């Protein structure tokens, strides 16, 4: 028998919209609810307000459209469903702790709207203890405690591969203290072929943070090794390949470069450190993951500065998003690089497939920043180019031609996407970290 459930996903960002679309594709009746009316209007019209490959197609799929609606009427959306997913943002505060104001606001709306039994599922990444807090908070506000159960069901999708990851999860973690609610959420996902981890709230929350911290650690680790490769003449790409062939280690997340960014790793590592500080656990590895990452833009820029003549420079930035296949610029290392270069540049040109104007950058009114649309416009008379995001389109640049219109044919490859020998043959002064002799 097919189980069809009524689900509301609160928060229609990268995670919420993907969750809503995939659950609708599995046949459930889904409402995506968001306070941002402009976003809701677009989603209702089948327009994805951000870049996520394949998700726009799902929104416009005839079958999915029949079972997926979007609304800004949160109360009605809560009342219409039996399962409520919370997928709102949990950004970092100044002090590194997670800001739970959006989650609290959703909790208040649920408490004010609840009309029947609901399973309330936290999909947002929340600090250890938050689901217990949420349950207690709702118990204070909702006098009939049989009206809800709280489940922790953290999300592990990768932006750029969100649809695939949601349809093919490595594991589904379901944390809670109600067997009934855990069973309901298992049934919701029953068509997905996945391993389950059934646990308590705190375990589920820590699985999420530990996973992100471990992936961030792999990146910082290989970035530290790249600095050793740089000084010793070893080739970091071959080192990473050789290390990654060990089945105990694996090849993923061993790509050295200008560092990790995005809306998850930086904030989640920070939040985990804050939690550890709060409970009196001394963290060493976690803090070093962060400090290695923060240093990477400078490590690369020092190398560039040594090859350039006197400032002010014109620099071309290839890619501003934190990784390819997404328009997400949150905590992008490319942004850190531009911010560091601005005081010593006369112009910074940016080329990114997801950016059409300065208004889509963090520098909407800075006259030094120029968003470009073509390779030529980006590179003409530039003092150097910096590859910051490994967009596929940049691998196709004809550097043989490009070097003719660059002031200095200098390329700093912040993601190791080019072959140093091919670049040399093209007449490019190729700079990277730890690419061997
Ligand atoms: P996002 O910023 O893209 O989307 C959050 C959405 O929530 C926004 O559309 C916002 O308008 C909406 N919102 C805020 N307050 C609301 C309210 N009171 N009622 C209804 N809607 C409200 O965020 P995201 O990237 O989708 O991340 C959501 C959560 O998932 C975060 O906790 C994040 O850490 C976690 N996560 C994200 C990813 C990722 O790759 N983006 C992966 C795994 C986990």
Boltz pocket constraint, residues with backbone or C-beta under 6 A from the ligand:
constraints:
  - pocket:
      binder: B
      contacts: [[A, 10], [A, 11], [A, 12], [A, 13], [A, 14], [A, 15], [A, 16], [A, 33], [A, 34], [A, 35], [A, 36], [A, 39], [A, 74], [A, 87], [A, 88], [A, 89], [A, 90], [A, 102], [A, 105], [A, 106], [A, 123], [A, 124], [A, 125], [A, 126], [A, 155], [A, 156], [A, 157], [A, 158], [A, 159], [A, 263], [A, 264]]
      max_distance: 6.0
